[in-house]
Amino acid sequence: MTALGAVFRPQLPPERLRDVARLADDAGLEELWLWEDCFSEGGISTAAAALAWTERVKVGVGLLPVPLRNVAITAMEIASLHRMFPGRAVVGVGHGVQDWMGQVGARVESPVTLLREHLVALRALLRGERVSTEGRYVRLDDVGLDWPPATPVPVLAGATGPRTLRLTGEAADGTILTASTTADGVRRARQLIDEGREAALRSGATLPESHRVVVYLLTATGPDAARRLHAELGDEGLQDVPDLGVAGDAGAVAKAVQRLAEAGADAVILQPTGDEPDPEGFVRFAAEEVRPLVR
């Protein structure tokens, strides 16, 4: 069955998270996703709070920009979440928005090289290995976690372009696709991910049996849903992309989710518009109205 979730967008102040997270937990939503967008809210701090306030909902972070984070710190924080809340944290890493990385002096010449080095080291540290590496960007000297996760932890990576999609297949346990991804885009992403997996297997790498694909779906519901969806797509320059996003009732949203699932998405995360007037109502809508219609 396709997993369904919703995004708590960083346009909302952090103090709103408690009520939204608790509602998601009580309503039976499977996954609540958070973003570490510059310069809004920290991904790990908000995830830890949301996990502490809830009992069962999985909390995703999509994603942590690797130029901002030493890989040892990333590993320590992910491991701590999994030791405290086993199996409930889902963390992705990625390039980050390059303009933002430039603003903080963290932009690198080769984002793909950095992401590859970060993923390789991060997954090894989370497996409990001691790591020494002298890469272009990632350098570790006999580093190991004192408290590695007690069970295997999947590491996801965000991707849009072909090179990064192949890299996620090769070096990550799953891939996060943005809300600018149509069903055809999911199919193309799956092909590129599989190419990366095949290349890794040929080189003798050990990969998980399956590679989880998570995709955001820009979603609006309510009386002015179509207007809000069109406005956000216009702000992103995506208004002319066919079959992108969905506006309507639970039936319409469920059909859009199903199209993405049939194209290869394992989890579809409903992304409200930035001006969603009722974040709590949106989460309840996802859990109580859309979820029963999604296979």
N, C-alpha and C positions, 0 to 999 in steps of 0.2 A: 504494500500500500504506500502511496506517495505521502511523505511527511508534509505537514502544513504548518506554517508559522506566520509571524507578523514582526514588523520592525518597529522598535521605539526610536523614532528619528531624533537626531541631536538638535533639531529646531526647537524641541521641547526642553525646558530647564531640567536639570538633574533631579530636582526635588519632586518632579512628577513621576519619577520612575517607580517609586515604591507602590503607588496605587495601581499602576499599569501592570507591574510584575505580579502582584498579588491577584489581580483580576485574571490575568493569563493563567496562573496556577489553578485558581478556583474553577475557571470555565473549562479547563481541560485542554487548553492550547498545547501543542506538542513542543514548539520552539519559539522563543522570544529572542530576536536578534538586535544587537546594539552596534553602533558604528563609532570608531575612533576618528572622527573628522576633525581636522584642524579648523578652528581652534575652539572646539566646543566641549567635548566630554572625553575623558580617558576611558579606553576600552576595558582594561583590566579592573580598574576601580569600580566602574559601573557594573561590570559582570559579577564581581565579588559581592557587591551589595544586593543585586537582584537574586543571586543564588542563596544568599543568607536569608532573604525575605520570603523565600518560596520553599516548597518541598519536593516538587516533582518535575516542573517544566525545565526543559533544556534551555540553556542560555548561550547564544552564539555571539561571537565578536567577529564582525566581517567588515573591516579587517584591521590588523596592526601594521602600520607602515614600517617596513624593515629599516629604511634609512634613519629612523628616529630611535632605533632600539638595538643595543648590543645584544647579540644572540644569547649570551649567558643570562642576561636579565629576562629576556623573553622566556627562556626555558624554566628559570626559577619561578616565574609568575604562573605559567601554565601548569607546572608541576604542583604548585601550592593549591591552585584551584581544584585540581583532580584529587589531591590528597584529602582536601576538606569536603568536596562535593563530588564523589566518584561518579564518573560517567555522565555528568550533567553539563559540563562546559564543552563548547565546540568553538575552537579558535582558528581563525584564518589569518594569514600574513600576506603582504603584497607590496607592490612598488610604492604605493601612496600616490597622491596627486602631485605631479612634478612641480607645479607652481608653488604649492605649499611647501614642498621639500626645499625649494630654492629660498623661500622666505625665511626658513630657520637655519639656513646654511648646511643642509644635509643632502642636497641633491648630488647624485653621483654620475660619473660619465657613462657607466654601463649598468643600468638597473637590472637587466636580466642576469648579469654575472653576480651581482649582489644577492639577488633573490635565490639563485641556485646555491651559492655558498651558505646562505642563511638557512635554507631548508635542509641541506645535508647535515649541517652541524646541529640544528635544532632537533631534528628527528633522532639523531644519534644520542644527544644529551638526554632526551626524554625516554630513550630506551635504557638508560642507566649506564651508558658507556662513558669512558674517559676519552676526551677528545683533544688531540693536538692537530692544528692545521695552520698553514701559512698561506692563505689565499690573497686575492687582490684586495678584498675588503674585510673578510672575516679572519681573525687571527686568535687562536686559542692555544695555550700552553698547558697541557695536562689538566684540563678542566673536566670535572664531573660533579653531578648534583649529589648533595648529601641526602636529599629526600626526593628521589625520582618517583614518578607515578607508580602505584602498585600494580597497575594493569596497563596494557598498551593504549597509547593516546594517539588518535588520528590527527594529523596536521593538515589543514586545508590551505589553499593559496588562491588569491583572487587573480583573475586573468581576463584579458580582452583580445589582445593581438595573437597571431599565430605562433610566434616564438614562445610567448609566455604560456600559452595553452599547451604546447608540446612539453614545455618544462614542467608544468604541473602534473602531467601524466607521468613524467619521468621521475620526479623528485618529491611529489606530495601525495597525500592519501585521499585528497579530494579537491574539487575546484569550486570556487564561488564565481558566478556570473552576474553581471549587473542587470538592472532593470531595462537597459537598452538592448537586451537580447530577446529576439523573437524565437518562435519555435524552430524555424529554419536555422537560426543562429545556434540554438542548442544542439541541433544535429551536426552542424559543422564543428562546433566545439568538441563534441564527443569524438568525432573522427580524428581531430588533432590530438586530443588527449590520448586516444588509443595509439596513435603513431608514437607518442612519447613513451608510453608504457612498453610498446614492442621494442623500441630502441633500448630501453633500460634492461629489459629481460634478455635481450641479445648480448648485453655487456655483462650479464651475470648478476644484476641487481636483484634484490629480494623485494617484491612488492605485495601489498595486500591483494586478496582475491578480487575485490571489487574497488572501484574508484567512485566516490560519492560526488555527484554534481548537484550543487545548490544554486538556484536561480531566484532572483528577486522579480516580483511582478508588481509593477506600479498599478495601484488599485484605488478606485474611488467609488463610494456608494452614497446614497442619499439623494435629496432633491436636486442638488446642483453638481452631481458627480461628473457629468460630461464636461461641464465648464471647467471644473478644477483639473480634471485630467488633461484637457486640451491645453490649458494654461501652463501646466508644468512641463508637458512635452514641448511646448513652444519655447519656454525658458531654456530648455536643454538643446534646442535646435533639432528636435526629433519629431516635429509635428507631421512630417511627410512620410515617416516610416510606417508602412501598413502593419496592422495586427500587433501594435505595441501598446501594452497596458490594457486595462479593462475598466469600464464604468458601468455600473448597473447593480442589480440585485444579486442574491446569493447564487441563483442559477447561472447567471451570466459569468460571475467570477469563477464558479466551479468549472464551467466549460473551458475558460481560459487556462485554469490550472491544469486541467486534463490534457489540453493540447501540449503544454510544456512537458508534462509527464510522459506522454506518448513519444515526444521527441527525444527523451533521454534524461530528463531531470528526475532525480531521486527525492528532492525536497524543493518545494515552492514556498517562498517567503513573501507574503503580501506586504508591499511597501506603500503605506499611505502617502498621499500628497503632502507636501510640506505645510500646507494650510489646513490639514485635516481638523475639522472643528471639534471632534469628539474622540480623542485617542482611546479612551477606555471603551467607548461604544464600538470602535473599529475592531479592537481585540475581541470583544464579545461576539461581534458579527462573524469574525473569522472562525472562532472556536465553535459557536453554537449554530450558525446558519450555513457556513460554507463547508466546514469539515464533514458533516454527515453526507454531503453530496459528492465528495471526492473519494475515488477508489484508491 
